[in-house]
C-alpha cells in the first residue's frame, strides 16, 4: 500500500467507445479525490487495443470530460514529468520492463501453442484437478535454451513467474476493507502476447508505477484483476498503490445498466439537455454522500469535501426522475441573466428562432422570458417549446383540441370581444404583466362565466394552446399589437356569433 504523501490518481479510459456514465463517475471520483487532497489528477489513454481504439473515440471522451468540467493536471494534451500519456506511445517501455523481468528470472518465455494450452485444460478438467490453470510447462526451460529459441524466431509469449511460496494476496481496499485472494489459484499469467503487445494487467501496472500513482480508484469489475496486478508490482519492485473499488451502477430494475434503461453515455445526456453541473452532482451521489442528507452539492464543495470513506460498497441505482429533478433544480437556481446566456439564447439559436449576432429584442425582454421559462424547464431544450409561440408572428399554430374545447363555443366570441375592449384601452406604456392581468380581472364576472372558461379561451387565442406560460407575461412578451391581432384572428376564425 502506498505511503507516499503525494496523492496522484489517474483516470485511464480505453477509447473503444463513448464515455459511459460508469466511467464518468470514476473520473469524477478520481478528480474530486485529487482536488480534496491537494494532489494531481492524471488522464491517461489506455489505447492498446488496436482493433477497437480510435482517435475519434479519444476526442469524444476528452470532450465529455471537459463538458463535465473536469480538469486534469497531466495528460495527452498537458505535458508532465511522467509521460507518455497514451499507451500506444509506451511500447518500448513495456518491452524493456518485461525483458528486465526475464533477465531477473521473474518472468520467462513460454512456447506453448494455443492448441497445447487447450489440450492441457481439457486434461486437467478430466482429471478434476484442483488447479486447472497453466501448468508452468515452460517455467523450467534453461534460460539460454529459451533465448536461443526466441532468437530463432519461435513464437512465444512472456509469462510472469508467480512465486510458488507466495501466500494470500491481501489488499486493504479503501471501499471494501480487507480483501483476500488465494495466490495458489493464480497461474503464471501472460504479460506479453505472442504478437508483441503487453496484456492489460502488465501495461497498466507499468504505467501506474512509473507515474507514481498513489491511489487506484476504479470500478469493482476490476477487483478480480487486483491480485495479478499486485504480483506485477512486487516483481517490478514498485510500491503497491492504495486500491479503491467502487460499486457498479445499476438500472431501476437492479440489473446492469444498458441501453434498455435509456441513455448510457455522457454525450447522450449532454444532447438531451442536462447541465454539466447537475449531471456531475448526480453522478457523484451514485455511491457517495456528503452527510447522508444533502443532495445539491456544488462542484467546489465536492472538490473540497470528497473522501473515500464516504463511498458505499453497495451498487448504485440510476434514477432518471431524480436526475431530471436535480437538473431542473440547477436551472431554477440560475439568475435570469445566467439563464438567458447559458440556456435561453443558445437553445433558441440552435432551434433557428434567434441569431446570437443580432438579437430580435432588448435584453429585458429575454430576462422576462427567462423568469417565465426557468421554473417550467427540466431540460435545457424545454425553453424552445415554451417560447415557440412568441416567434410565430401571424402564423400561430393552433392546437385543434384546444380550439374545439375553448374557442368553438357560443360564449367564446363574447369573451374575445370583451378582452379586445379592455386591452385596447391600455396605453403602450401600460403594457406590462400587472396592468394586463388587472385589466382582464373583471371579465369573468362581467360575462357571468367561469374564470377557467374565460381565461382558457383567451390563452388559446393568444398562445395557440391551453397550456402556456402565465397569460399576462405572455401578452407582455408578445406586445400589444401582436396580442390584439391574434385575438382578432381567433375571434374571426374559430368563434361563433349568436
C-alpha positions as CSV (number, residue, x, y, z in Angstrom):
1,X,0.0,0.0,0.0
2,X,1.3,3.4,-0.9
3,X,2.7,5.5,1.9
4,X,3.9,8.4,-0.3
5,X,2.3,11.7,0.9
6,X,1.8,13.0,-2.6
7,X,-1.7,11.9,-3.9
8,X,-1.6,11.1,-7.5
9,X,-4.6,9.4,-9.2
10,X,-5.4,8.6,-12.8
11,X,-8.4,8.1,-15.0
12,X,-7.4,5.7,-17.8
13,X,-10.3,5.2,-20.3
14,X,-10.0,2.9,-23.3
15,X,-11.1,4.8,-26.4
16,X,-13.2,1.9,-27.7
17,X,-16.4,3.8,-27.5
18,X,-18.1,6.9,-25.9
19,X,-17.7,7.8,-22.2
20,X,-20.1,5.6,-20.3
21,X,-21.7,7.1,-17.2
22,X,-19.9,4.5,-15.1
23,X,-16.6,5.7,-16.5
24,X,-17.7,9.3,-16.0
25,X,-18.4,8.6,-12.3
26,X,-15.0,7.0,-11.9
27,X,-13.4,10.1,-13.5
28,X,-15.4,12.3,-11.1
29,X,-14.3,10.4,-8.0
30,X,-10.6,10.5,-9.1
31,X,-10.8,14.2,-9.9
32,X,-12.6,15.0,-6.6
33,X,-10.3,13.0,-4.5
34,X,-7.2,14.6,-6.1
35,X,-8.7,18.1,-5.5
36,X,-9.7,17.4,-1.9
37,X,-6.2,16.1,-1.1
38,X,-4.3,18.7,-2.9
39,X,-3.0,16.1,-5.3
40,X,-2.7,15.5,-9.0
41,X,-5.3,14.2,-11.4
42,X,-3.8,12.4,-14.4
43,X,-5.6,11.5,-17.6
44,X,-4.1,8.5,-19.5
45,X,-5.5,7.0,-22.7
46,X,-5.3,3.2,-22.5
47,X,-5.4,2.6,-26.2
48,X,-3.6,-0.7,-26.6
49,X,-6.5,-2.5,-28.3
50,X,-5.6,-1.6,-31.9
51,X,-8.8,-3.1,-33.4
52,X,-11.2,-1.1,-31.3
53,X,-9.4,2.1,-30.1
54,X,-9.8,5.1,-32.3
55,X,-8.7,8.7,-32.2
56,X,-12.3,9.7,-32.8
57,X,-13.3,8.0,-29.6
58,X,-10.4,9.6,-27.7
59,X,-11.7,13.0,-28.8
60,X,-15.2,12.1,-27.8
61,X,-14.0,11.1,-24.3
62,X,-12.0,14.3,-23.9
63,X,-14.9,16.5,-25.0
64,X,-17.2,14.7,-22.5
65,X,-14.7,15.2,-19.6
66,X,-14.3,18.9,-20.5
67,X,-18.1,19.3,-20.7
68,X,-18.3,17.8,-17.1
69,X,-15.8,20.5,-16.1
70,X,-13.1,18.0,-15.1
71,X,-9.6,19.5,-15.5
72,X,-6.5,17.3,-15.4
73,X,-3.0,18.2,-14.3
74,X,-1.2,15.8,-16.8
75,X,-2.5,14.1,-19.8
76,X,-2.2,13.6,-23.6
77,X,-2.7,17.3,-24.1
78,X,-0.9,18.6,-21.0
79,X,2.7,17.6,-20.8
80,X,4.0,16.4,-17.4
81,X,7.0,14.7,-15.9
82,X,5.6,11.2,-16.3
83,X,4.6,10.9,-19.9
84,X,3.8,9.5,-22.4
85,X,0.1,9.6,-21.5
86,X,-1.1,7.3,-24.3
87,X,-0.3,3.6,-24.1
88,X,0.4,3.3,-27.8
89,X,3.4,5.6,-27.2
90,X,4.8,3.3,-24.5
91,X,5.6,0.1,-26.4
92,X,9.3,0.3,-25.7
93,X,8.7,0.9,-22.0
94,X,6.6,-2.2,-21.7
95,X,9.1,-4.3,-23.7
96,X,12.0,-3.1,-21.6
97,X,10.1,-3.8,-18.3
98,X,9.2,-7.3,-19.5
99,X,12.8,-8.1,-20.7
100,X,14.2,-6.9,-17.3
101,X,11.9,-9.4,-15.5
102,X,13.0,-12.2,-17.8
103,X,16.7,-11.4,-17.1
104,X,16.0,-11.3,-13.3
105,X,14.2,-14.7,-13.5
106,X,10.9,-13.2,-12.5
107,X,9.4,-13.9,-15.9
108,X,10.0,-16.4,-18.6
109,X,9.4,-17.2,-22.3
110,X,6.5,-19.6,-23.0
111,X,6.4,-21.6,-26.3
112,X,3.1,-23.5,-25.7
113,X,0.7,-23.1,-28.6
114,X,-2.9,-22.3,-28.1
115,X,-3.8,-25.8,-29.1
116,X,-1.5,-27.3,-26.4
117,X,-2.9,-25.0,-23.8
118,X,-6.4,-26.1,-24.7
119,X,-5.5,-29.8,-24.5
120,X,-3.9,-29.2,-21.1
121,X,-7.0,-27.5,-19.8
122,X,-9.3,-30.3,-21.0
123,X,-7.0,-32.9,-19.5
124,X,-7.0,-31.0,-16.1
125,X,-10.8,-30.9,-16.2
126,X,-11.0,-34.6,-17.0
127,X,-8.7,-35.4,-14.0
128,X,-10.8,-33.0,-11.9
129,X,-7.5,-31.3,-10.8
130,X,-8.0,-28.7,-8.1
131,X,-5.7,-26.3,-10.1
132,X,-6.6,-26.0,-13.8
133,X,-4.5,-23.0,-14.8
134,X,-1.3,-23.0,-16.8
135,X,0.8,-26.0,-15.6
136,X,4.1,-24.0,-15.8
137,X,5.3,-26.2,-18.7
138,X,8.0,-23.7,-19.8
139,X,8.9,-22.3,-16.5
140,X,12.0,-24.5,-16.0
141,X,13.4,-24.4,-19.5
142,X,17.1,-23.3,-19.3
143,X,17.2,-19.6,-19.9
144,X,19.9,-19.9,-22.5
145,X,17.9,-22.5,-24.4
146,X,14.8,-20.3,-24.2
147,X,16.7,-17.3,-25.5
148,X,18.1,-19.3,-28.4
149,X,14.5,-20.4,-29.4
150,X,13.4,-16.8,-29.2
151,X,16.3,-15.7,-31.3
152,X,15.5,-18.4,-33.9
153,X,12.0,-16.8,-34.3
154,X,9.9,-19.4,-32.5
155,X,6.5,-18.0,-31.5
156,X,6.3,-17.2,-27.8
157,X,4.7,-15.3,-25.0
158,X,6.2,-14.0,-21.8
159,X,4.7,-15.2,-18.5
160,X,5.2,-13.9,-15.0
161,X,6.7,-16.4,-12.6
162,X,4.3,-16.2,-9.7
163,X,6.4,-17.1,-6.6
164,X,5.4,-20.6,-5.6
165,X,5.6,-19.8,-1.9
166,X,3.6,-16.6,-2.3
167,X,0.9,-16.5,0.4
168,X,-2.5,-15.0,0.1
169,X,-2.7,-11.6,-1.7
170,X,-4.3,-9.3,0.9
171,X,-5.3,-5.8,0.0
172,X,-6.8,-3.1,2.2
173,X,-9.3,-1.7,-0.2
174,X,-10.4,1.8,0.7
175,X,-14.0,0.9,0.0
176,X,-14.4,-2.8,0.7
177,X,-11.9,-3.1,3.5
178,X,-9.7,-6.2,3.7
179,X,-10.0,-8.4,0.6
180,X,-8.1,-11.7,0.5
181,X,-7.2,-13.6,-2.7
182,X,-5.7,-17.1,-2.7
183,X,-2.4,-16.8,-4.5
184,X,-2.4,-20.6,-5.1
185,X,-5.2,-20.1,-7.6
186,X,-3.0,-17.8,-9.7
187,X,-1.3,-19.4,-12.7
188,X,1.8,-17.9,-14.3
189,X,-0.2,-15.4,-16.4
190,X,0.9,-13.9,-19.7
191,X,2.3,-10.3,-19.5
192,X,3.4,-10.2,-23.2
193,X,1.4,-11.8,-26.0
194,X,2.9,-13.6,-29.0
195,X,2.1,-10.6,-31.2
196,X,4.5,-8.5,-29.1
197,X,1.8,-6.5,-27.2
198,X,1.5,-6.2,-23.5
199,X,-1.5,-7.5,-21.6
200,X,-3.7,-5.1,-19.7
201,X,-2.6,-6.3,-16.2
202,X,1.0,-5.7,-17.1
203,X,0.8,-2.4,-19.1
204,X,-1.5,-0.7,-16.5
205,X,0.9,-1.6,-13.7
206,X,4.0,-0.4,-15.6
207,X,2.2,2.9,-16.2
208,X,0.9,3.3,-12.7
209,X,4.3,2.5,-11.2
210,X,6.2,4.9,-13.5
211,X,3.6,7.7,-13.0
212,X,3.8,7.2,-9.2
213,X,0.1,6.7,-8.9
214,X,-0.7,6.6,-5.2
215,X,-4.4,5.5,-5.3
216,X,-6.2,3.4,-8.0
217,X,-9.8,4.4,-7.9
218,X,-11.8,2.3,-10.3
219,X,-14.9,0.1,-10.8
220,X,-15.2,-3.1,-8.8
221,X,-15.4,-5.0,-12.1
222,X,-11.6,-4.6,-11.9
223,X,-11.4,-6.2,-8.4
224,X,-10.6,-9.6,-9.9
225,X,-7.6,-8.1,-11.7
226,X,-6.1,-6.8,-8.5
227,X,-4.1,-9.9,-7.3
228,X,-2.3,-10.3,-10.6
229,X,-1.5,-6.6,-10.6
230,X,-0.2,-6.8,-7.1
231,X,2.1,-9.7,-8.1
232,X,3.4,-7.5,-11.0
233,X,4.1,-4.6,-8.7
234,X,6.1,-6.9,-6.5
235,X,8.0,-8.3,-9.4
236,X,8.8,-4.8,-10.7
237,X,10.0,-3.8,-7.2
238,X,7.4,-1.0,-7.2
239,X,5.3,0.3,-4.3
240,X,1.7,-1.0,-4.4
241,X,-0.9,1.8,-4.5
242,X,-4.0,2.0,-2.4
243,X,-6.9,0.5,-4.2
244,X,-10.5,1.7,-4.0
245,X,-13.0,-0.3,-6.0
246,X,-16.4,1.5,-6.4
247,X,-19.7,-0.3,-7.0
248,X,-21.5,-0.7,-10.3
249,X,-24.3,1.5,-11.4
250,X,-27.5,-0.5,-12.0
251,X,-30.7,0.3,-13.8
252,X,-34.0,0.8,-12.0
253,X,-34.7,-3.0,-12.3
254,X,-31.5,-3.8,-10.4
255,X,-29.7,-5.1,-13.5
256,X,-26.5,-3.9,-15.1
257,X,-27.1,-0.5,-16.8
258,X,-27.6,-0.9,-20.5
259,X,-29.3,0.7,-23.5
260,X,-32.6,-0.7,-22.4
261,X,-32.6,1.7,-19.4
262,X,-32.1,4.7,-21.7
263,X,-29.1,6.9,-22.3
264,X,-25.8,5.4,-21.1
265,X,-23.1,7.8,-22.4
266,X,-22.3,11.3,-21.2
267,X,-22.7,12.6,-24.8
268,X,-26.3,11.4,-24.9
269,X,-27.2,13.2,-21.7
270,X,-25.5,16.4,-22.9
271,X,-27.6,16.2,-26.1
272,X,-30.8,15.6,-24.1
273,X,-30.3,18.9,-22.4
274,X,-28.7,18.2,-19.0
275,X,-26.5,20.7,-17.4
276,X,-22.9,19.6,-16.6
277,X,-23.0,20.8,-13.0
278,X,-26.3,18.9,-12.4
279,X,-25.0,15.8,-14.1
280,X,-21.7,15.9,-12.2
281,X,-23.6,16.4,-8.9
282,X,-25.9,13.5,-9.6
283,X,-23.2,11.0,-10.7
284,X,-21.2,11.9,-7.6
285,X,-24.1,10.9,-5.4
286,X,-24.3,7.4,-7.1
287,X,-22.3,5.7,-4.3
288,X,-21.0,8.7,-2.3
289,X,-22.6,11.1,0.1
290,X,-21.6,14.3,1.8
291,X,-23.6,13.8,5.0
292,X,-26.3,11.3,4.1
293,X,-28.8,14.2,3.5
294,X,-27.5,16.9,1.2
295,X,-28.4,16.4,-2.4
296,X,-27.4,19.7,-4.1
297,X,-23.6,19.7,-3.9
298,X,-21.8,22.4,-6.0
299,X,-18.6,21.2,-7.6
300,X,-16.4,23.3,-5.4
301,X,-17.9,21.6,-2.3
302,X,-17.4,18.2,-3.9
303,X,-13.8,19.1,-4.7
304,X,-13.2,20.2,-1.1
305,X,-15.2,17.5,0.8
306,X,-14.9,14.3,-1.2
307,X,-13.5,11.4,0.7
308,X,-13.2,7.6,0.0
309,X,-14.5,6.7,3.4
310,X,-17.9,8.0,2.4
311,X,-18.1,5.8,-0.7
312,X,-20.6,2.9,-0.4
313,X,-19.9,-0.7,-1.1
314,X,-23.4,-1.3,-2.4
315,X,-24.4,-0.9,-6.1
316,X,-26.0,2.4,-7.0
317,X,-29.3,2.7,-8.8
318,X,-29.7,5.1,-11.7
319,X,-32.9,7.1,-11.0
320,X,-33.9,9.1,-14.1
321,X,-36.6,11.0,-12.3
322,X,-34.2,12.2,-9.6
323,X,-31.6,13.3,-12.2
324,X,-34.4,15.2,-14.0
325,X,-35.4,16.9,-10.7
326,X,-31.8,17.8,-10.0
327,X,-31.3,19.3,-13.4
328,X,-34.4,21.5,-13.0
329,X,-33.2,22.5,-9.6
330,X,-29.9,23.7,-11.0
331,X,-31.8,25.7,-13.7
332,X,-34.1,27.2,-11.0
333,X,-31.1,28.4,-9.1
334,X,-29.8,30.5,-12.0
335,X,-30.4,34.2,-12.2
336,X,-32.5,35.3,-15.1
337,X,-29.4,36.8,-16.7
338,X,-27.5,33.5,-16.3
339,X,-30.4,31.6,-17.7
340,X,-30.5,33.9,-20.8
341,X,-26.8,33.4,-21.5
342,X,-26.4,29.7,-20.7
343,X,-29.7,28.2,-21.7
344,X,-32.2,30.5,-23.4
345,X,-30.2,32.1,-26.2
346,X,-28.1,29.0,-27.1
347,X,-31.2,26.9,-27.3
348,X,-33.3,29.4,-29.3
349,X,-30.4,30.0,-31.6
350,X,-29.9,26.2,-32.1
351,X,-33.6,26.0,-32.9
352,X,-33.3,28.7,-35.5
353,X,-35.5,31.1,-33.7
354,X,-32.8,33.6,-32.7
355,X,-29.4,34.7,-34.0
356,X,-26.7,35.4,-31.4
357,X,-25.2,38.2,-33.5
358,X,-28.5,40.1,-33.9
359,X,-31.0,39.5,-31.0
360,X,-34.5,40.3,-32.0
361,X,-35.4,42.0,-28.7
362,X,-34.0,44.1,-25.9
363,X,-32.2,42.4,-23.1
364,X,-35.1,43.0,-20.7
365,X,-37.4,41.0,-23.0
366,X,-35.2,37.9,-22.7
367,X,-34.8,38.2,-19.0
368,X,-38.6,38.4,-18.6
369,X,-38.9,35.3,-20.8
370,X,-36.2,33.6,-18.7
371,X,-38.2,34.3,-15.5
372,X,-41.2,32.6,-17.0
373,X,-39.5,29.7,-18.6
374,X,-37.0,28.8,-15.9
375,X,-39.4,27.2,-13.4
376,X,-41.1,25.3,-16.2
377,X,-37.9,23.7,-17.6
378,X,-36.5,20.3,-16.7
379,X,-34.1,20.1,-19.7
380,X,-32.5,23.0,-21.5
381,X,-34.3,22.3,-24.7
382,X,-37.6,22.8,-23.0
383,X,-37.3,26.5,-23.5
384,X,-37.9,26.1,-27.2
385,X,-41.3,24.6,-26.7
386,X,-42.2,27.2,-24.1
387,X,-41.1,30.2,-26.1
388,X,-42.0,29.0,-29.6
389,X,-45.4,30.7,-29.8
390,X,-43.7,34.1,-29.3
391,X,-41.8,33.6,-32.6
392,X,-44.7,32.6,-34.8
393,X,-46.0,36.1,-35.6
394,X,-49.2,36.0,-37.6
395,X,-48.8,32.3,-38.4
396,X,-49.6,30.9,-34.9
397,X,-50.0,27.2,-34.8
398,X,-53.2,26.3,-33.1
399,X,-53.8,23.0,-31.2
400,X,-57.1,21.8,-32.6
401,X,-58.3,20.1,-29.4
402,X,-57.7,23.3,-27.5
403,X,-59.6,25.2,-30.2
404,X,-62.5,22.8,-30.1
405,X,-62.7,22.9,-26.3
406,X,-62.3,26.6,-25.7
407,X,-63.0,28.7,-28.9
408,X,-65.6,26.7,-30.8
409,X,-68.2,27.6,-28.2
410,X,-71.1,30.0,-28.3
411,X,-69.7,32.1,-25.4
412,X,-66.1,32.4,-26.8
413,X,-67.0,35.2,-29.3
414,X,-68.1,37.4,-26.4
415,X,-65.1,36.6,-24.3
416,X,-62.7,37.7,-27.1
417,X,-64.7,40.8,-27.9
418,X,-64.7,41.9,-24.3
419,X,-61.0,41.1,-24.0
420,X,-60.2,43.2,-27.0
421,X,-62.1,46.2,-25.5
422,X,-60.2,46.1,-22.1
423,X,-56.8,45.5,-23.7
424,X,-57.3,48.2,-26.3
425,X,-57.9,50.7,-23.6
426,X,-54.3,50.2,-22.2
427,X,-51.7,52.6,-23.3
428,X,-48.4,51.4,-24.7
429,X,-46.7,52.4,-21.5
430,X,-49.2,50.4,-19.5
431,X,-48.5,47.2,-21.5
432,X,-47.0,45.2,-18.6
433,X,-48.0,42.0,-16.9
434,X,-49.6,43.5,-13.9
435,X,-51.7,46.1,-15.8
436,X,-52.7,43.4,-18.3
437,X,-53.8,41.0,-15.6
438,X,-55.7,43.8,-13.8
439,X,-57.5,44.8,-17.0
440,X,-58.8,41.3,-17.5
441,X,-59.5,40.6,-13.9
442,X,-63.2,41.6,-14.0
443,X,-64.1,39.8,-17.3
444,X,-65.5,36.5,-15.7
445,X,-67.9,38.4,-13.5
446,X,-68.8,40.9,-16.3
447,X,-69.6,38.0,-18.7
448,X,-71.1,35.8,-16.0
449,X,-68.8,32.9,-17.0
450,X,-66.5,30.7,-15.0
451,X,-63.0,32.1,-14.7
452,X,-61.5,29.0,-16.2
453,X,-63.6,29.3,-19.4
454,X,-62.7,32.9,-19.9
455,X,-59.0,32.7,-19.5
456,X,-58.6,29.4,-21.3
457,X,-60.3,30.9,-24.3
458,X,-58.0,34.0,-24.2
459,X,-55.0,31.7,-23.7
460,X,-55.8,29.6,-26.8
461,X,-56.4,32.7,-28.9
462,X,-53.1,34.3,-27.9
463,X,-50.8,31.3,-27.5
464,X,-52.4,28.6,-29.7
465,X,-52.7,26.1,-26.8
466,X,-54.5,25.9,-23.5
467,X,-51.1,25.1,-21.8
468,X,-48.8,28.1,-21.8
469,X,-46.9,30.4,-19.5
470,X,-48.8,32.9,-17.4
471,X,-51.2,34.9,-19.7
472,X,-50.2,38.4,-18.6
473,X,-46.5,37.7,-19.1
474,X,-47.1,36.0,-22.4
475,X,-49.0,39.1,-23.7
476,X,-46.3,41.5,-22.4
477,X,-43.7,39.5,-24.4
478,X,-45.9,39.4,-27.5
479,X,-46.6,43.1,-27.4
480,X,-49.9,44.9,-27.7
481,X,-50.2,44.9,-31.4
482,X,-49.5,41.2,-31.9
483,X,-51.7,40.2,-29.0
484,X,-54.7,42.1,-30.3
485,X,-54.1,40.8,-33.8
486,X,-54.1,37.2,-32.6
487,X,-57.3,37.7,-30.6
488,X,-59.0,39.3,-33.7
489,X,-57.9,36.4,-35.9
490,X,-59.1,33.8,-33.4
491,X,-62.4,35.6,-33.0
492,X,-63.0,35.7,-36.7
493,X,-61.7,32.2,-37.5
494,X,-62.9,30.0,-34.6
495,X,-65.7,31.5,-32.6
496,X,-69.5,31.5,-33.4
497,X,-71.6,34.6,-33.3
498,X,-75.1,34.4,-31.8
